[in-house]
Amino acid sequence: MKEDFGPIRKSSDFVLLDETTEGAVISNLKKRFSKDLIYTYIGTLLVSVNPYKELDIYSKKQMDVYMGVNFFELPPHIYALADNAYQTMLTEFNNHFILISGESGAGKTEASKKILQYYAVSCPSTTLMNTVRDKMLMSNPVLEAFGNAKTLKNDNSSRFGKYMDIQFDNQGDAVGGHILNYLLEKSRVVHQNHGERNFHIFYQLLEGGSDDLLKQLGLSRDVQHYYYLTQVGITS
Ligand SMILES: Nc1ncnc2c1ncn2[C@@H]1O[C@H](COP(=O)(O)OP(=O)(O)OP(=O)(O)O)[C@@H](O)[C@H]1O
């Protein structure tokens, strides 16, 4: 991570800007983004700009830095947000939620994965917790295969809404969780806009399914064989 861990710089929290005009906010975001500082606070809200490149800010070392540390003591980070929700839940004994919103391609899905990964490392580890953690993390590729597709804005766009909850006991151990999916864009199966694809699973099945499986399902490996997968000419 390139930002140092000294005292909070004024620009790392919009609330502390001298000016609160749209211009000042955009300029602050741009200035920070040019230094790979993708996170900025507005008080306890976190604004994130998609870097579209791998940044060295999601390591185990970074997680350790944020664990149990007061929200405003360190530079803005998704780990600080996750840690704050967890610590407040434990001290206040009530439910907390993290709402992630933004336009398509903004980085919502990646942010939710970072939060899960943070809890996977930072929460007390028991066998049960490991089971919960593995199920939450490992269900992602399956959900994305069936519910994500390439769109004009995002090569891996979630075409469904997702609600996840993790249940903790009073010691802070994770004891269960749910993932609810809703509003799947079913129409994509038979119609895709120009430059977009059908759900990933169809292409993955043809590309990666064994000869035996394809034979059993009566499928041909050639994607060009299928109108619904090639009607707008994009297969990769
Ligand atoms: N923090 C990040 N670091 C590096 N790359 C990122 C980050 N967040 C997002 N990306 C990149 O941007 C792409 C789009 O992000 P993501 O799928 O999370 O967007 P989204 O807001 O969930 O979009 P949609 O609403 O279309 O599902 C990712 O596939 C990844 O390549």
The ligand as a Gaussian input file, in Angstrom:
#p B3LYP/6-31G(d) Opt

LIG

0 1
 N      -10.525000      -3.471000      -5.849000
 C      -10.275000      -3.858000      -7.092000
 N       -8.990000      -4.067000      -7.484000
 C       -8.705000      -4.462000      -8.755000
 N       -9.646000      -4.665000      -9.710000
 C      -10.928000      -4.477000      -9.374000
 C      -11.322000      -4.062000      -8.054000
 N      -12.669000      -3.951000      -8.028000
 C      -13.091000      -4.289000      -9.260000
 N      -12.053000      -4.609000     -10.071000
 C      -12.106000      -5.015000     -11.497000
 O      -13.303000      -4.511000     -12.055000
 C      -14.109000      -5.583000     -12.553000
 C      -15.578000      -5.268000     -12.276000
 O      -15.806000      -5.293000     -10.878000
 P      -17.116000      -5.965000     -10.243000
 O      -17.505000      -7.174000     -11.019000
 O      -16.873000      -6.106000      -8.788000
 O      -18.172000      -4.813000     -10.519000
 P      -19.698000      -4.770000     -10.045000
 O      -19.921000      -3.410000      -9.458000
 O      -20.025000      -5.939000      -9.182000
 O      -20.427000      -4.856000     -11.453000
 P      -21.888000      -5.464000     -11.839000
 O      -22.914000      -4.579000     -11.185000
 O      -21.886000      -5.348000     -13.345000
 O      -21.902000      -6.875000     -11.367000
 C      -13.604000      -6.829000     -11.851000
 O      -13.799000      -7.978000     -12.626000
 C      -12.132000      -6.523000     -11.661000
 O      -11.422000      -6.803000     -12.858000

